[in-house]
Amino acid sequence: MPFRGLGILGYVGILIIAWLIRDSLFTFIASHLMYSIGVVGGIFLFAACLPVIEIGRGRALRRFWRHRLEKQEGFSRPSSWWRSFLSVSDPINRFLFSFFKGGLGRLLLGWWRDARFGSQPLSLVTSLLGTIGGGFLIGYLLTQRLMLSGFLAFLLIVGLLTWTYSRARMQRRLFQDQFPGVLDRWADSLQAGFSLLQAIEFIVPNLSSPSSTELRLMSDQIRMGFTVDQALRKLYERRTNQDVRLLVEGLTLQRQVGGNMAVMMRELAEVIRKRVELENEVRTLTAQGRLSAVVISLLVPISLGLLSMFPGYIDVLFNTTVGNLVLIVSGILELVGAVIVARLIRIEV
């Protein structure tokens, strides 16, 4: 939510600045018409690439499940030329997965997937490259300085990653808040006499996203041939947190040695519910610190926007090498300060 408000403020600020410098802006566009058309076309092309990638990813996923069904049921479907054409993204994704198996790549892909921007590395790489190229091109057209153009591309990458991380955390927090209620409903279904798979299918229609999406995918995997243990491990791979790990280990152990799964789920739900309440209380107490991080990150752009209303005050920052270095160092210090404040107020419960 804070980042959404920050985006709205930034959008309003851009509109105000564009209105204040409208005469100079129209003159610049008229004198650099081809560059302006190229920038607008590049932005539209970048926006058009994401749905195309997602369509290809969806088709690849359907092909995978169709292949599993054909293998189990013993029938095949005739191929067509367009299926071969759309499968070009499959080898690219397999090649890119080798760079996203661990470390920073795995972390970024996890954020990207949890933010619901896509599950394949091709969409992430395309977005990063498009952001870098678009930021460098826009920065060079506005400032005619390579140093500032590279710094603008860096800022856009930081903004994209921050937005992705904030959306991923919001989805993870939403899943964690819903998890105790999911366990209670699951336990009720098991006590009513349903099997594990029947209980999942029974409670899915009454759940909200993202819990309903995760359990529906788990149910589909079991129906397509996965064992229950494999489906539980896949759930933990998608939602790598302590709560899901306890559930997966508890269900696996109870299915192997026996036990009352409903009682285990109710006790786990109670533990998770208390921890969620404590986390919400901590977030309330640290709200002022999060606001301080937002204010710190806005100091430099707001100051530049205010000073730009007075001609000549900030020309030295954009037209000289020393001024460019001052801007870059100021921006980096602002980012470091915001990160330090955000890290100080981050309390793990």
Backbone torsions as a table, in degrees:
resi	resn	phi	psi	omega
1	MET	NA	-43.8	177.6
2	PRO	-59.9	-38.6	-178.7
3	PHE	-70.9	-31.1	175.7
4	ARG	-66.5	-42.7	175.3
5	GLY	-63.8	-37.6	176.4
6	LEU	-62.2	-40.0	177.9
7	GLY	-65.2	-39.2	178.0
8	ILE	-64.7	-43.4	178.0
9	LEU	-62.6	-41.3	177.8
10	GLY	-63.5	-40.1	178.7
11	TYR	-64.1	-43.8	177.9
12	VAL	-64.5	-39.4	178.2
13	GLY	-63.0	-40.3	178.0
14	ILE	-63.7	-41.0	178.1
15	LEU	-62.9	-41.1	-179.7
16	ILE	-65.9	-45.1	-179.9
17	ILE	-64.1	-41.8	179.1
18	ALA	-62.9	-35.4	178.1
19	TRP	-70.1	-37.9	-179.0
20	LEU	-68.7	-33.1	-178.7
21	ILE	-109.3	30.6	-173.8
22	ARG	-61.9	-36.9	-179.2
23	ASP	-64.5	-47.5	178.4
24	SER	-65.8	-35.8	-179.3
25	LEU	-66.8	-43.8	178.8
26	PHE	-65.4	-37.5	177.3
27	THR	-64.6	-41.6	179.5
28	PHE	-65.1	-42.2	179.7
29	ILE	-65.0	-40.5	179.9
30	ALA	-66.4	-35.9	-179.5
31	SER	-81.3	-20.2	177.9
32	HIS	-125.9	55.7	-173.6
33	LEU	-63.3	-43.9	-177.2
34	MET	-66.3	-40.2	177.7
35	TYR	-64.1	-40.6	179.7
36	SER	-64.3	-42.2	177.1
37	ILE	-63.1	-38.9	178.8
38	GLY	-64.3	-40.5	179.3
39	VAL	-64.8	-47.3	179.4
40	VAL	-62.3	-42.2	178.2
41	GLY	-64.3	-37.6	177.4
42	GLY	-64.5	-39.3	178.9
43	ILE	-64.7	-44.8	178.7
44	PHE	-65.0	-37.2	178.4
45	LEU	-65.4	-40.5	178.3
46	PHE	-64.2	-42.1	178.8
47	ALA	-66.2	-30.9	-178.9
48	ALA	-78.1	-21.6	-178.1
49	CYS	-71.1	-35.0	-175.7
50	LEU	-63.1	-48.5	177.4
51	PRO	-64.6	-32.1	178.2
52	VAL	-64.5	-42.3	178.5
53	ILE	-64.3	-41.5	-179.9
54	GLU	-67.5	-34.8	175.9
55	ILE	-64.3	-43.9	177.5
56	GLY	-63.3	-38.0	178.2
57	ARG	-65.4	-42.4	179.0
58	GLY	-62.9	-40.3	178.1
59	ARG	-66.4	-38.7	178.1
60	ALA	-64.1	-39.1	178.6
61	LEU	-66.4	-40.9	177.5
62	ARG	-65.4	-36.6	177.3
63	ARG	-63.0	-38.7	-179.8
64	PHE	-63.0	-48.6	-179.1
65	TRP	-69.0	-31.9	176.8
66	ARG	-66.0	-38.0	178.7
67	HIS	-65.9	-39.9	177.3
68	ARG	-63.6	-40.5	179.6
69	LEU	-67.3	-41.8	178.5
70	GLU	-63.0	-37.1	-178.9
71	LYS	-69.1	-36.3	-178.9
72	GLN	-80.0	-41.1	-175.2
73	GLU	-86.8	-15.8	175.6
74	GLY	83.4	18.7	176.4
75	PHE	-123.1	160.3	-178.1
76	SER	-128.7	159.4	-179.5
77	ARG	-115.7	133.8	-179.8
78	PRO	-61.5	141.1	-178.8
79	SER	-82.8	163.2	178.1
80	SER	-137.7	163.0	-174.5
81	TRP	-67.0	-33.3	-176.1
82	TRP	-74.1	-25.0	175.4
83	ARG	-66.5	-37.8	176.5
84	SER	-67.9	-35.5	179.9
85	PHE	-66.8	-41.8	-178.0
86	LEU	-76.7	-15.0	-179.5
87	SER	-80.5	6.4	179.3
88	VAL	-64.7	-32.7	-178.4
89	SER	-71.5	-18.3	-178.4
90	ASP	-63.2	-51.8	178.4
91	PRO	-64.0	-31.5	177.6
92	ILE	-65.2	-44.3	178.6
93	ASN	-65.5	-38.8	178.2
94	ARG	-64.0	-37.7	178.0
95	PHE	-68.4	-41.2	-178.7
96	LEU	-71.4	-27.9	180.0
97	PHE	-61.3	-26.9	179.1
98	SER	-66.0	-23.9	178.1
99	PHE	-91.6	-7.4	-176.7
100	PHE	-118.7	25.1	-178.7
101	LYS	-82.0	-27.6	-177.5
102	GLY	-154.6	173.1	176.8
103	GLY	67.9	-142.3	-176.9
104	LEU	-65.7	-36.4	179.6
105	GLY	-61.9	-43.2	178.5
106	ARG	-65.6	-37.8	178.5
107	LEU	-64.0	-45.4	-180.0
108	LEU	-64.3	-43.0	179.3
109	LEU	-65.7	-33.7	175.8
110	GLY	-65.1	-42.6	175.1
111	TRP	-60.7	-44.8	-177.2
112	TRP	-62.2	-40.9	-179.0
113	ARG	-71.3	-43.6	-179.5
114	ASP	-68.4	-27.5	176.8
115	ALA	-77.9	-3.5	179.1
116	ARG	65.4	34.6	173.6
117	PHE	-93.2	-7.0	-178.4
118	GLY	143.7	160.5	180.0
119	SER	-113.5	-4.7	-178.2
120	GLN	-105.4	145.7	-178.5
121	PRO	-68.1	-19.3	-179.3
122	LEU	-63.5	-39.8	178.7
123	SER	-66.7	-37.2	178.2
124	LEU	-66.2	-46.9	-179.3
125	VAL	-64.0	-41.3	178.4
126	THR	-62.1	-41.3	179.3
127	SER	-66.0	-41.6	179.5
128	LEU	-64.7	-46.8	-180.0
129	LEU	-65.6	-39.9	178.3
130	GLY	-65.3	-38.0	177.9
131	THR	-66.8	-42.8	179.3
132	ILE	-64.1	-48.4	-179.3
133	GLY	-64.4	-44.4	179.4
134	GLY	-65.8	-40.3	178.7
135	GLY	-65.7	-41.3	179.2
136	PHE	-66.3	-41.6	-179.4
137	LEU	-66.5	-45.3	179.4
138	ILE	-64.3	-42.2	179.4
139	GLY	-63.1	-39.0	-180.0
140	TYR	-71.0	-37.1	178.8
141	LEU	-67.8	-31.9	-178.3
142	LEU	-83.6	-36.6	-172.2
143	THR	-114.3	-21.0	-176.1
144	GLN	60.7	26.2	-179.5
145	ARG	-126.2	123.6	-177.8
146	LEU	-65.4	-36.4	-177.7
147	MET	-64.6	-46.0	179.4
148	LEU	-70.7	-31.3	177.5
149	SER	-64.7	-44.2	177.3
150	GLY	-64.6	-36.6	178.9
151	PHE	-69.0	-36.6	176.7
152	LEU	-64.5	-40.5	176.1
153	ALA	-61.7	-39.7	177.5
154	PHE	-63.0	-42.9	179.1
155	LEU	-64.0	-38.7	179.0
156	LEU	-66.8	-37.3	176.7
157	ILE	-64.2	-43.6	177.7
158	VAL	-61.7	-41.0	178.3
159	GLY	-64.1	-41.9	178.8
160	LEU	-63.2	-45.1	-180.0
161	LEU	-66.9	-37.5	178.3
162	THR	-65.4	-43.3	178.2
163	TRP	-62.5	-43.8	178.7
164	THR	-62.1	-44.4	-179.7
165	TYR	-64.3	-41.3	-179.6
166	SER	-65.8	-41.1	177.5
167	ARG	-66.8	-38.7	178.9
168	ALA	-64.7	-43.0	178.1
169	ARG	-65.0	-37.3	178.7
170	MET	-64.6	-42.9	178.0
171	GLN	-66.9	-38.6	178.5
172	ARG	-66.7	-40.7	178.9
173	ARG	-66.7	-37.9	178.0
174	LEU	-64.4	-42.0	177.6
175	PHE	-63.5	-40.2	179.8
176	GLN	-67.1	-37.9	177.5
177	ASP	-66.2	-33.7	-179.1
178	GLN	-82.0	-18.0	-170.5
179	PHE	-61.9	-43.5	178.5
180	PRO	-60.3	-40.7	177.0
181	GLY	-64.8	-36.8	177.1
182	VAL	-62.6	-44.1	-179.9
183	LEU	-64.9	-38.5	178.2
184	ASP	-63.4	-44.8	179.4
185	ARG	-66.7	-37.3	178.5
186	TRP	-63.8	-43.4	179.5
187	ALA	-64.8	-40.2	177.7
188	ASP	-60.4	-41.5	-179.6
189	SER	-67.1	-38.8	178.0
190	LEU	-66.2	-39.5	178.4
191	GLN	-68.4	-24.7	178.2
192	ALA	-77.4	-6.4	176.0
193	GLY	108.9	2.3	178.2
194	PHE	-74.5	152.6	169.7
195	SER	-77.2	176.1	-177.7
196	LEU	-62.1	-45.8	179.6
197	LEU	-68.5	-41.6	179.0
198	GLN	-64.1	-36.0	178.4
199	ALA	-65.7	-39.5	178.1
200	ILE	-63.0	-48.6	-178.8
201	GLU	-65.3	-27.2	-179.6
202	PHE	-75.1	-36.5	-174.3
203	ILE	-91.3	-17.2	-176.2
204	VAL	-58.7	-44.9	-178.2
205	PRO	-61.6	-21.6	-177.4
206	ASN	-99.0	6.7	-179.1
207	LEU	-100.3	159.9	176.0
208	SER	-101.2	160.6	176.3
209	SER	-73.9	142.6	11.0
210	PRO	-93.2	-1.7	-178.7
211	SER	-63.6	-41.8	-179.3
212	SER	-63.7	-37.6	179.5
213	THR	-64.9	-43.7	-178.2
214	GLU	-66.0	-45.6	-178.6
215	LEU	-71.2	-33.2	176.3
216	ARG	-65.6	-41.4	177.4
217	LEU	-64.4	-39.2	176.9
218	MET	-62.8	-42.4	177.8
219	SER	-64.3	-42.4	179.0
220	ASP	-63.7	-38.6	179.2
221	GLN	-64.3	-40.9	178.7
222	ILE	-64.8	-41.2	179.5
223	ARG	-67.5	-28.2	-178.5
224	MET	-86.6	1.3	174.1
225	GLY	124.0	-9.0	176.4
226	PHE	-69.8	146.8	170.1
227	THR	-76.6	166.1	-179.9
228	VAL	-63.1	-40.6	179.3
229	ASP	-63.3	-40.3	178.0
230	GLN	-65.2	-41.8	178.3
231	ALA	-64.3	-37.3	177.4
232	LEU	-66.4	-40.0	177.3
233	ARG	-65.3	-38.0	176.4
234	LYS	-63.8	-38.4	176.6
235	LEU	-61.1	-41.2	179.5
236	TYR	-69.3	-32.7	176.8
237	GLU	-66.0	-34.8	178.7
238	ARG	-79.8	-33.6	-178.4
239	ARG	-124.2	80.2	-175.5
240	THR	-84.7	79.2	173.2
241	ASN	-134.2	169.7	-173.8
242	GLN	-63.5	-37.0	-177.0
243	ASP	-65.4	-46.9	-180.0
244	VAL	-66.4	-36.7	178.1
245	ARG	-61.8	-43.0	178.1
246	LEU	-63.2	-39.9	179.5
247	LEU	-65.7	-46.1	-178.0
248	VAL	-63.5	-45.9	179.8
249	GLU	-66.1	-39.8	179.7
250	GLY	-65.8	-45.0	179.8
251	LEU	-66.4	-40.7	179.3
252	THR	-62.6	-44.2	-179.7
253	LEU	-67.0	-42.6	-178.6
254	GLN	-67.7	-33.9	178.2
255	ARG	-71.4	-27.9	-178.2
256	GLN	-83.8	-40.8	-175.2
257	VAL	-109.1	-9.2	179.9
258	GLY	93.4	156.7	-180.0
259	GLY	150.6	174.6	-178.5
260	ASN	-91.8	101.7	-177.8
261	MET	-69.5	-32.1	-178.7
262	ALA	-65.0	-43.0	179.3
263	VAL	-64.9	-41.7	178.6
264	MET	-60.9	-42.1	-179.9
265	MET	-65.7	-39.4	-179.8
266	ARG	-65.7	-42.4	178.4
267	GLU	-65.2	-41.2	177.9
268	LEU	-64.8	-39.9	178.6
269	ALA	-62.2	-38.9	179.9
270	GLU	-66.6	-40.5	178.5
271	VAL	-64.5	-44.4	-179.0
272	ILE	-66.0	-39.6	-179.1
273	ARG	-62.3	-40.2	178.0
274	LYS	-66.5	-38.5	179.3
275	ARG	-68.9	-36.8	177.8
276	VAL	-64.8	-41.0	177.3
277	GLU	-62.1	-40.2	178.8
278	LEU	-66.7	-40.6	178.0
279	GLU	-63.5	-40.7	178.1
280	ASN	-64.8	-36.4	177.2
281	GLU	-66.8	-41.0	178.1
282	VAL	-64.3	-39.8	178.1
283	ARG	-63.5	-35.7	177.2
284	THR	-66.4	-40.3	-178.9
285	LEU	-71.3	-25.8	-178.3
286	THR	-101.3	15.2	-178.8
287	ALA	-64.6	-35.8	-179.9
288	GLN	-65.7	-37.4	177.7
289	GLY	-65.7	-39.1	177.5
290	ARG	-66.1	-37.7	176.4
291	LEU	-64.9	-36.2	177.1
292	SER	-63.1	-39.4	178.0
293	ALA	-63.4	-39.4	178.1
294	VAL	-65.7	-43.1	-179.9
295	VAL	-63.3	-42.2	179.7
296	ILE	-61.5	-42.7	-178.6
297	SER	-68.7	-18.6	-178.5
298	LEU	-97.2	-4.5	-174.5
299	LEU	-61.7	-51.9	-176.3
300	VAL	-66.1	-50.4	-179.2
301	PRO	-63.4	-36.2	178.6
302	ILE	-69.0	-39.7	178.1
303	SER	-63.1	-43.1	177.5
304	LEU	-63.9	-39.4	178.9
305	GLY	-63.9	-39.5	178.9
306	LEU	-69.9	-42.6	-178.8
307	LEU	-71.1	-24.0	179.6
308	SER	-68.7	-15.2	176.9
309	MET	-71.7	-16.5	-179.6
310	PHE	-110.1	108.5	-175.5
311	PRO	-58.8	136.5	175.6
312	GLY	93.6	-13.8	-175.2
313	TYR	-74.3	-35.3	-175.0
314	ILE	-119.4	12.9	179.5
315	ASP	-62.0	-35.8	-178.0
316	VAL	-65.4	-27.1	179.8
317	LEU	-71.4	-28.4	-175.4
318	PHE	-102.6	-18.5	-172.9
319	ASN	-106.5	-4.9	179.6
320	THR	-124.9	156.0	179.6
321	THR	-66.7	-40.6	178.7
322	VAL	-63.2	-40.9	177.9
323	GLY	-64.4	-38.7	176.2
324	ASN	-61.7	-41.9	178.8
325	LEU	-65.0	-38.5	177.9
326	VAL	-62.5	-43.6	178.3
327	LEU	-62.4	-44.8	-177.9
328	ILE	-65.0	-45.5	179.7
329	VAL	-63.8	-40.1	178.6
330	SER	-63.0	-44.2	178.8
331	GLY	-63.1	-41.4	179.4
332	ILE	-65.0	-42.3	178.6
333	LEU	-63.9	-36.3	176.5
334	GLU	-63.2	-44.3	179.1
335	LEU	-64.0	-42.5	179.3
336	VAL	-62.8	-42.5	178.5
337	GLY	-62.4	-42.6	179.1
338	ALA	-64.2	-39.8	179.4
339	VAL	-66.1	-41.3	-179.7
340	ILE	-63.8	-45.0	179.5
341	VAL	-63.7	-43.5	179.3
342	ALA	-63.0	-35.8	179.6
343	ARG	-72.5	-34.6	-179.0
344	LEU	-67.0	-34.6	-176.8
345	ILE	-91.3	1.1	180.0
346	ARG	-86.7	113.5	-177.5
347	ILE	-117.4	121.1	178.8
348	GLU	-84.7	127.8	179.8
349	VAL	-105.2	NA	NA
